[in-house]
Amino acid sequence: MLESFGERFENGGVEHRFLVSKNLPPVKIYGSQPILGPTTNFDWAHGPETYTRQFNNSGQTLVENRNVLTVDSRITNNFPGLIMCRNYQDQGYFCSQAFGFSVFDALTYDVQQRWLHSDSSLTITYDQNDLSKRIVKWSANAYDNTFHTLPSKIFSDNSLNETVYRKVKYVQDYSGYANNAVLNNLFTAHAINLPIEELIIKRNRTGRNLF
């Protein structure tokens, strides 16, 4: 998808790329295959942005961002679904009819639960006057808690070969949060994505801590 800054990209624009997945039709167990029906849903893998590129009015790339997504197997569930419809030869398919049916159509499908999250990202900022000069930033995420599914550790590098390590704790990362009045109030108020504690360590290229 292209986003224009101006009527005809006179101020440049942004290119967007997304992960696209399609649903699967139900599987017929017996009977006929209706045209419409429930599907095995892949919405969890449909729509996340994987790439952006900002460019100027001549098409020259200014900033690129690549986002690597991963499916975390710690949250994986399949819930089988079944639908049975009475088949009326002269009226089509009506599940609400109470009489006159001759045979059933049976279809099966899956309701899926998956955990898709950002594994790492790479951002490159180019010098408009010299494309050989660029600023590169890289970051990676680690997820320790499947209850809040938020990044617990974030690692990032920059063009100076400096590494920043961030460790974040949320309400559900504390084992006794239900017995702590403050933490329990936050949990009751659904403030589970609010960072409670954050540790930041920055190291230079020799591995020495800067702060």
C-alpha positions in Angstrom: 0.0 0.0 0.0 1.3 3.5 -0.9 0.5 6.5 1.2 1.0 9.9 -0.5 2.2 13.1 1.2 0.3 15.5 -1.1 -2.0 15.0 -4.1 0.6 13.2 -6.3 3.5 12.3 -4.0 4.9 15.8 -4.4 6.1 15.6 -0.8 7.0 12.0 -1.0 5.2 9.2 0.7 5.3 5.9 2.6 5.2 2.3 1.3 3.5 -0.2 3.6 3.6 -4.0 3.4 1.5 -6.2 5.5 1.2 -9.9 6.4 -1.8 -11.3 4.5 -3.5 -14.6 5.2 -6.8 -16.0 4.0 -9.4 -18.1 5.8 -10.0 -21.7 4.8 -13.4 -23.1 3.9 -15.1 -25.6 6.2 -14.5 -29.3 5.5 -17.5 -31.4 4.5 -18.0 -34.5 6.7 -21.1 -35.6 4.7 -23.9 -34.2 2.7 -23.6 -31.2 0.3 -21.1 -28.4 0.5 -23.0 -25.1 1.0 -21.6 -22.0 -0.7 -21.6 -20.1 2.6 -20.6 -21.3 6.0 -18.1 -20.8 8.9 -14.4 -20.8 8.0 -11.2 -21.7 9.8 -10.1 -18.2 10.7 -6.5 -16.9 10.2 -7.2 -13.3 11.4 -4.3 -13.7 13.8 -1.9 -13.8 10.9 -3.7 -11.1 8.8 -2.8 -7.4 8.9 0.4 -7.0 10.9 2.8 -4.6 9.2 6.1 -6.1 8.2 7.8 -3.4 6.2 7.7 0.4 5.8 9.7 2.7 3.5 9.5 6.4 3.6 10.7 8.1 0.4 11.0 11.7 -1.0 9.3 13.1 -4.1 11.9 11.6 -6.4 11.4 8.1 -5.0 14.7 8.1 -3.0 14.4 6.0 0.2 14.8 8.0 3.4 13.9 5.5 6.1 13.3 1.7 6.0 11.8 -0.4 8.7 11.6 -4.2 8.7 9.6 -6.0 11.4 10.2 -9.7 11.9 7.2 -11.6 13.3 7.1 -15.0 15.0 4.5 -17.4 16.1 5.1 -18.3 19.7 4.1 -21.9 20.4 3.5 -21.3 24.1 0.0 -20.2 23.2 -1.4 -22.6 20.6 -5.0 -23.9 20.7 -7.4 -25.4 18.2 -11.0 -25.6 19.0 -12.9 -27.8 16.5 -16.3 -26.5 15.4 -19.1 -28.4 13.9 -22.2 -27.2 12.1 -25.1 -29.3 10.9 -27.9 -28.0 8.7 -31.1 -29.6 7.5 -31.1 -29.9 3.8 -34.3 -28.8 2.0 -34.3 -29.7 -1.6 -36.8 -27.0 -2.6 -35.9 -24.3 -0.1 -32.1 -24.4 0.2 -30.4 -24.6 3.6 -32.3 -23.5 6.7 -31.1 -24.6 10.1 -34.2 -23.1 11.8 -36.8 -25.3 10.0 -38.3 -27.8 12.3 -40.0 -30.2 9.8 -39.7 -31.8 6.5 -35.9 -32.4 6.4 -34.5 -35.3 4.4 -30.8 -35.3 5.3 -28.3 -33.3 7.2 -25.2 -31.5 5.9 -22.3 -31.7 8.4 -19.3 -29.3 8.2 -16.3 -29.0 10.4 -13.9 -26.1 10.9 -11.3 -24.8 13.5 -11.3 -21.8 15.8 -7.6 -21.1 16.2 -5.8 -19.3 19.0 -2.2 -18.3 18.2 0.3 -15.8 19.6 1.9 -13.7 16.9 4.4 -11.1 18.1 7.2 -8.9 17.0 10.5 -10.8 17.3 12.9 -8.1 16.0 13.0 -4.9 13.9 15.6 -3.1 11.8 15.5 0.6 11.0 17.8 2.2 8.5 17.9 6.0 8.0 19.7 7.1 4.9 21.7 10.3 4.3 19.9 12.2 1.5 23.2 13.6 0.2 25.2 10.4 0.4 23.3 7.0 0.4 26.4 5.2 1.5 26.0 6.9 4.9 23.2 5.5 7.1 22.2 5.1 10.6 21.2 1.5 11.5 19.2 0.6 14.6 18.3 -3.0 15.5 16.1 -4.3 18.4 14.9 -7.6 19.6 12.2 -8.6 22.1 11.9 -11.5 24.6 8.6 -12.5 26.2 8.7 -14.2 29.6 5.1 -14.1 30.6 2.3 -15.7 28.6 -0.4 -14.0 30.8 0.2 -10.4 29.7 2.1 -11.3 26.5 4.2 -8.0 26.7 7.9 -7.8 25.9 9.9 -8.4 29.1 13.4 -7.9 27.7 14.3 -5.5 24.9 17.7 -5.5 23.3 18.8 -2.8 20.9 22.0 -1.8 19.0 22.9 1.4 17.2 25.5 2.6 14.7 28.0 3.3 17.4 28.0 -0.4 18.4 26.3 0.5 21.7 23.9 -2.0 23.1 20.9 -1.1 25.3 19.3 -3.7 27.5 15.9 -3.0 29.0 14.1 -5.3 31.4 10.5 -4.5 32.2 8.2 -5.9 34.9 4.5 -5.6 34.9 1.8 -6.4 37.5 1.5 -10.0 36.6 5.3 -10.5 36.8 5.1 -10.3 40.6 4.2 -13.6 42.2 2.2 -12.1 45.1 0.5 -9.3 43.2 -3.0 -10.4 44.4 -2.0 -9.8 48.0 -0.4 -6.4 47.3 -3.0 -3.6 47.6 -1.4 -1.4 45.0 -0.6 -4.1 42.5 -4.0 -5.7 42.9 -5.8 -2.4 42.4 -3.9 -2.0 39.1 -4.8 -5.5 38.0 -8.5 -4.9 38.9 -8.4 -1.7 36.9 -7.0 -3.7 33.9 -3.7 -1.7 34.0 -1.7 -4.8 33.2 0.3 -3.2 30.5 1.6 -0.4 32.8 5.4 -0.9 33.5 6.0 -1.2 37.2 9.8 -1.6 37.2 12.3 -1.0 34.5 16.0 -1.7 34.4 18.2 -0.1 31.7 21.8 -1.0 31.0 23.8 0.6 28.2 27.1 -0.9 27.1 29.7 0.4 24.6 31.5 -1.7 21.9 34.0 -3.0 24.5 31.3 -4.3 26.7 31.8 -1.7 29.4 28.6 -0.5 31.1 27.9 3.2 30.4 24.9 3.4 32.8 
